[in-house]
Amino acid sequence: MEKLAELVWSLPPPSHLDSEIVTRAHVYVAFYSHQYLQFFCLLQSRLFSTPHHGELQAMWLQAHYNDAERMRGRPLTAVDRYRLRKKFPFPPTIWDGDNTSYCFKDRSRSYLVEFYQNNKYPTPAEKKEISSRSGLSVTQVSNWFKNRRQRDRMTQKQNQAAASVPDESSPHVYRARHPTTLGYAHGSTNFQTS
């Protein structure tokens, strides 16, 4: 990295006319030398080819995480990282416009949902097929199905609980009453019903 940095620093600053390779070299040097402001500016200065989007997106997020950890003086929690992702979305120069949901592309997620509607418990062979078609790992596919089934169970339990709550006008519902309405006086142990 030091030799690349020396080479890059010997070149004039990148412009929008420079080749993508030169600009990416500047991006790598800025990232690894923790010059995040320059890094962010470079990433937003030109369009990058799609094969490099994944790596540049990971660097974009990591730079924001590193910068936030430095400013806060503590490691980030999962919630902190989530908030940073929302606060600093990918610039259009390194993003193909396909929305992600919990780090899955919409295409991958829609394929998972479509398969789930037909079969909630895919076999290992089916998981491999889903993995190859969706671009996700087999572990991601397995976890997605497991989490989705759990969410569905929780939703079903909540719906059942909501349906079984009796109406307050029903005579069999116990209504708690304030102690003073039951005849309790302050300090008194006498119990009188009203």
Summary of the structure (lengths in Angstrom):
residues: 194
radius of gyration: 28.5
end to end distance: 84.6
largest distance: 93.3
contacts: 427
relative contact order: 0.06
helix: 62%
strand: 2%
